[in-house]
């Protein structure tokens, strides 16, 4: 197990470097001049613009900017500073990450509980009315884009019914994040439900299930131990990769509900051409995704005793 973890950590290094290089190149290929945007409509003379670009290091080739960025990040945990006000990205991250983490945890809990719950009901009643209703419901959720679902929930429950606040507070409570969490985790909930349902319906017809029933084992043990453990392996795979997707998908949801988390900062950074801020925040999301993938691989050995890592 230890050697496997060491190999996976070594494999993460080129993946991390390649991903951050791609992100860095794409961000710096965006049209527009971030220095010119700092002065707004007032503008500035060419000498002032050139001096500011030199101060920020934006006059250097992209590969040199990337090298200095990675050097500062690895040696000093320095993710750069915002162009418009010079505020360190780590401070921006410290303010925004807890809010996004709070939203992501709530969205993941909704996805986990309701997605697996609906999938179990559908899998155990495959072909019946409950199963067909669940399939129709999940298909409806999948067919609605996230930004459309977000605006529908905001319009109906905030403006028409007045049950929720249209904009989330700077330091939100858990109750204020329920509606955004439903939007953020809704699509994944539908996929988890359908994946759980399909996996359970398939394993119900497996030979080991018929053997367990023939041995006279209680139904609760047959379903809870034999069926669930084998059916959850593909679901756990999806849930692990979806953690990173939830963090990234928060951009649209936080923009709709005016949440001051990582997603909101990323949307603001794109509009203001804040390349250093954008690269720093996305780098954090890449790290979260890589670590989560490793933990999910290790969880396989817990679900299936036949899996051994050497």
N, C-alpha and C positions, 0 to 999 in steps of 0.2 A: 504493500500500500504506500509506504514512504517513497519508494522509487518511482511509483506511478505519479504521485503528487509532484515530485521533483521534475519529472519529465514534462508534465502539464504546465508547470510554472515556466520552464524553459521555452516551451512552445508558445506561451503567451507573449514572450518578448518580441519576436518578429511580427506577430499579429498586432500587438499594441503599436509598434513603430510604424508598420504599414498603414494602419487605420488612422493614426494621428497625422501621418504625412498626407494621406488622401484628404482628410478634413482640412488640414492647413492649406493645401493647394486649392481646394474648392472655395474656401472662404476668401482667400486672397485673389481668386479669379472673379469674384463678384464685381459687377460694374459699379462705378461710383468712386468717389474720393472721400475717405473718412476724415481727412484733415480739412478739406474744403467744407464738409458738412458741419464741422465744429463751429465755423464762423457764421453759418446760416445765411440769411439773405444779405447780411452786411458785406460778406466777402472779405478778401484780403489781397494784398499785393503779392506778386509771385515770390519775392524775396522772403516774405514772412511765411508763406506756405512751404517753401523749400527748407527754411530753417526748422520749422515744426516737424516736417517729415524726417529730417536728419536727427532731430532730438528723439523721435519715437522709433528710429531705425527703419522706417518704411522706405527709405531710399536704397536699401540694400537688396540684393537678389533674394528671391523667395527661399532658396535653399539655405542661405546664410541666416535669414530670419528664423527658419525652422530649427537650424542647429542651435542658435542661441536660446530659442524658446525651450527646446528639450534639455539643454544644459542647465538652465536655471530651474526647470521643473524638477529634474532628477536630483540635482545637488542641493537646491535650496527650497524645494517645494513651492517655487514661485511660478504661478500661472499667468503672470503678466498683470497689466493695469488697464483700466478703462481709458480710452483715448480722450473722451470729453472732459473728465474730471480727475484723472490720475488715480482713481480709487483702486486698490488692489483687487484682483479678481477673487482672491481667497476670502476677502471680506464680503463681497457680493454673494459668493457661494455660501458663506456662513449664514447670511440672512435668508437666502432663498431655498437652500437645500432642505432645512427642517420642514418647511411648508409643503414642498413637493413630496418629501418622504411621508408626511402625514397623509396627504392625498393618495399617494401610491399604496400605502398600507391599507387604507380603507377600501380602495378600488380592488386590490388583490383579495381582501377578505370577502368582498361581495362576489367576486369572480369565483373564488374557491368554494364558498359555502353553497351558493345558489347554482353555480355551474355543475359541480359534482353532484349536488342533490337532485337537480333535474335529470342529469345523466343517469343516475342510479334508478330513478323512477322509470325513465324511458327504457333503460336496458332490461329491467326486470319485467316490464310489461310491453315488450317489443311486439309491435303490430296491433296493439289495442288502442283504445280511444285516448288514454293518457299519453301514450307514446306519440300518436299522431298530433295531438295538441302541442306537445313540447317541440316536435320537429317544425311545425308551422310557426310557433313563437320564435324559435331560434333563427329560422330562415328570414323572418321579418326583421329581426334585429340585425342580422348580417347584411341585409339589403339596404339598410339606412346608413348613409355616411355619418361619421362621428360629428362633424360640424353641423349637419342637419339635425341630428338627434339632440345635440347640445342646445341649439337655438329653439327647438320645439319645447324641450323641458323648461328652458328659461322663460319662454313666452307664456306657456300654460301655467306653470306653478309659481312663477315670480310676478308676472304682470297681470295675468287674468285672475288667478286664485289668491295670490298674495301669501302663499304658504312659505316661500323661501325669499331670501334677499337676492336681488338681481346681481349685486356685486359682493364678493366675499371680503371681509375685513382684512386689514394688514396682518393681524395676528388672529387667524380664524379659530373658532371652536370646532370640535368634531361634528356637531350638528350642522354647521354651515357647509361642510364639505360632502354631505351625503349626496346631494344632487350632482355636483361635479364628479364624484366617485362613481355614481351610476353611469354617467356618460363615458367616463374613462374606461371603466371595466365592462361595459355592456357588450361590446363586440367580442372580447375575449371570453366573457361568460357564455355566449352562444357557442363559440368554438369548443370550449371545455365541455359543455353539456352534450354536444353532438359526438365529440371524441369519446367521452366516458360511456355514453349510450352504446356506440358501435363496439367499443372494446368489451364491454360487459356482455352484450348480446352474442358476440363471437365466442367468448370464453365459456358462456353457458352451455355451448354445444361441444366443448372440448372433452376428451376422454377422461382427463383427471377429475372433471366435475362429476361425470357419471360414476366414476370409481368412488369418489367421496360420498355420494348419495347412496351407492350400493352398500357401503360399509355401515350405513345407519348413523352417520354423524348428524348432529342437530343442524337444522336449516340455518340457524344464526351463525354457527361456526363455518358451515360450507360457504355462505355468502361473505361473511365478515373476514375470514382468514384466507380461504383458497381463492375465491372469486375476486375479491377486492384487491389483494396484493398483486395478482397478475394483471388485472385490468388497469391498475394505476400507473404502470410503467410508462406507456405512451403519454398519459395525461401529465405525469410529472415532467417529462421532457418538454412538453408544450408550456407548462407553467414556469419552468426555469427560464426558457428563452423569452417568455412574455414579461418577465420582471423588467428587463431592459426596454422592452417595447412600451411598457406602461410609463416608465420614466421619460422616454422620448415622446410618446403620444400625449403627454401632459401639455405640450406646447399649445395645441389647438384648444384643449379644454380650459387651461388656465387663461388663455386669451379671451375666450367667450365669457367666462365668469369673473374676469379681472382679478385673478389670483396672482399674488406677488411671489411666485415660486420660480423654479428654474425655467419652466416652460415660458412663463411671462417674460423673464429676463432674456431668454433666447429670442423670443419674438421681437422684443424691443431692440436687441442687439442687431438683428437682421435689418430692421427698418433704419437704424442709425449707422449701419456699416461698422459696428464695433467688432472688428475681427478678432482681437485678442480676447475679449470677453467671450465671444462665441466659441472659439477654439478651446478655451479653458473649461467651459461648462460641458461641452461635448466630450472632452477628454475624460472628465469625471464619469460621464455616462458609459463610456467605453470600459473603464476600469470596473464599474459596477457589473456590466454585462459579462466580462471575462471571469470575474470572481464567482458570479452566480452560476455560470456554466460549469465551473469546476465543482462547486458544491452539489449541483444536480447529478453529475457523474458519480460522485461518491455516494449519493443517496440511492443509486441503483442497487448497490450491494446490500443495502438494508431491506429493500423491497424484494429482491430476488437473491436468495442465498447461493444460487448457482453461479452468480457473477463474482469473480475474484480478480483483483487487480494485482499485478506483479511488477 
